[in-house]
């Protein structure tokens, strides 16, 4: 389940059915001129989607990005 593609009623039902959420965490940073800044986010979301497929009763949030810490 991708939260942004669901309405609030669908999300509520799926949360009640599954207490497991996968929250991918990535970073926006340079990896050289050949890769996009969101490479870590793309990888985190792909791994989370794979985990969601392997664990039927779970849902996946969008990638959490931002500056953490001081």
N, C-alpha and C positions, 0 to 999 in steps of 0.2 A: 504494500500500500504506500502510495506517495501522498502525503497529507495535502499537498496543494492541488491534487486532482480529485479530492473527495469533498463531500459537503459535511457539515458538522454532525449530522445524524449518522452518516456512514462511519465517520471516525469514532464516534461514541460507541457504536455497536462493536467495532473491531477492537477497541481498547478493552471493552468488557470481555470479549472472547479471548484476548491474549494479553498477558501481562508483560510480554517481552517486546521491547523496542530496541531497534538498532540505530544508534546515532553516530554516523560517520563524522570524523573530525579531520579537517584538512588545513592547508595553509595556502596563502597566495604569496608566492615568492618566485624570484627569477631562477630558472634552470638553464640559462644560456639562451642564445638567440634562436635555437631550433625548437624549443618547447614553449607552450603557453604558460602564463603565470598560474593558472588554475590546475596544473598537472596533479598536484597532491590531492586536490578536491576530486578530480575525475577518478583517480585511483581509489580513494576512500569510498566514493559512492558506488563504484563498480564492485568492490569487495563486499560492501554492505548489501547490495542487491543479490549477490551470489549467496551470502549468508541467509538472506530472507528466503530464497528459493529452497535452500537446504533445510531450513527450519520453518515448517509450514505455518505454525501459529505464532508468527511474529510480524511486526511491521517496521518499516524503515522511514526515518525522518530524512529531511534534506541535510546536506553537509553543513556542519557548523563551522564557520570561519570567523576570523576576527583576531584582534590583538588581545592576548591574555597575559596577565602579569603586569609588572611595572613598566 
